[in-house]
Amino acid sequence: MQNRLKSKVLWVSLASAIITFLINAGLIDTGMSETATQGVNILLTLLVTFGIVNNPTNGDGF
């Protein structure tokens, strides 16, 4: 667990998940068009996915 808490990937993933939730809940107004907001959501979702599949205990992964 200590390795995960020290992982930058975990913290980026967690921040991305929180920001995605706040944008989708309407609490953060991006001020962008719907298409741009969808692009941001896709990027944030990819960051969350990378955080889920990350294995900091294995030196071969990211």
C-alpha positions in Angstrom: 0.0 0.0 0.0 2.9 2.4 0.7 4.1 2.1 -2.9 0.7 3.0 -4.2 0.5 6.1 -1.9 3.8 7.3 -3.2 2.9 6.8 -6.8 2.3 10.0 -8.8 0.1 8.0 -11.2 -2.3 7.2 -8.3 -2.6 10.9 -7.4 -3.1 12.0 -11.0 -5.7 9.3 -11.4 -7.5 10.4 -8.2 -7.5 14.1 -9.1 -8.8 13.2 -12.6 -11.6 11.2 -11.2 -12.6 14.0 -8.9 -12.4 16.7 -11.6 -14.4 14.5 -14.0 -17.1 14.0 -11.3 -17.3 17.8 -10.6 -17.5 18.6 -14.3 -20.3 16.0 -15.0 -22.2 17.2 -11.9 -22.1 20.7 -13.2 -20.1 22.1 -10.3 -17.2 23.2 -12.6 -18.1 25.2 -15.7 -15.4 24.7 -18.2 -16.7 27.6 -20.4 -16.0 25.5 -23.4 -18.2 24.0 -26.1 -19.8 20.6 -25.5 -17.4 19.0 -27.9 -14.4 20.4 -26.0 -15.9 19.3 -22.7 -16.3 15.8 -24.0 -12.6 15.8 -25.1 -11.6 16.9 -21.6 -13.8 14.1 -20.1 -12.1 11.5 -22.4 -8.6 12.7 -21.4 -9.5 12.6 -17.7 -11.1 9.2 -18.0 -7.9 7.9 -19.7 -5.8 9.2 -16.8 -8.1 7.4 -14.4 -7.8 4.2 -16.4 -4.0 4.4 -16.4 -4.1 4.9 -12.6 -6.3 1.8 -12.2 -4.0 -0.5 -14.3 -0.8 0.9 -12.8 1.2 -1.5 -10.6 3.9 0.4 -8.7 5.2 -2.8 -7.1 6.3 -4.1 -10.5 9.3 -2.3 -11.9 8.3 -3.2 -15.5 5.1 -1.1 -15.4 4.6 2.7 -15.3 
